Amino acid sequence: MSVAIRNTPPRAKGFTLLEVLVAIAIFAVIGVMALGGYNELAQQSERLTASMKRTRAVQMTMMRIAQDFAELEPRPVRAALGSNSEGALVADARSQGLVEFTRAGWSNPAAIARSTLQRVAYRLDDGKLFREHWAVLDRTLATEPIQVEMLDQVRSLRLRYMDRNLAWSEQWPASNAPGAPNTPGAAQPAAAAERPIAIEVTLELEDWGTLVRLLEVPG
């Protein structure tokens, strides 16, 4: 009795179409999850960078204001127009400019022929706080200020001044000070060099809320 032996060809090894589709689907899901995680990390990094930049800007602004008032000098200046003088510090909450004053300590590393005193002003315009200074103290109408944007998203900057009687006022020279003028800026001799003993700074920001700082004026 003879037995017939059939030679069966070996079965090819590999992935079926279903297995390939499943693998592609898993890879796509993992890719989407990885891309979403990367985008989230990138957004967090951008938010953190923006937050740090904003924090530095707020800190630098408050520090600059404190430094300026710490160097407040009793030096009046000649008015840009006319023969009157403007006080060492002039401020009125009703005016467009918040405050203008003379400060010391203007560094001069290049040894330029100029004073180390500087006339400084702060101004709020369209939610932005600007610091201005002039190259000379006794300026004319043609003397333009050098303007630097300090901070944005500012709702308000309110300043109050304490006189030697420990009374607060939103303008300076204070209306109850001896020799104080009726018109802000046109200082009389008795009040021209007068300085407050303390200044309260209230900065209201859209994102940070209200910041309050009390500054002592040396001397």
ABEGO torsion letter per residue (X at the ends): XBBBBBBBBBBBBEBBAAAAAAAAAAAAAAAAAAAAAAAAAAAAAAAAAAAAAAAAAAAAAAAAAAAAAAABBBBBBBBABEABBBBABBBBAABABABBBBBBGBBBAAGBBBBABBBBBBBBBGGBBBBBBBABABBBAABBBBBBBABBGBABBBBBBBBAAGBBBABOBBAABBGBBABBGBBBAAAAABBBABBBBBBBBAAAEBBBBBBBBBX
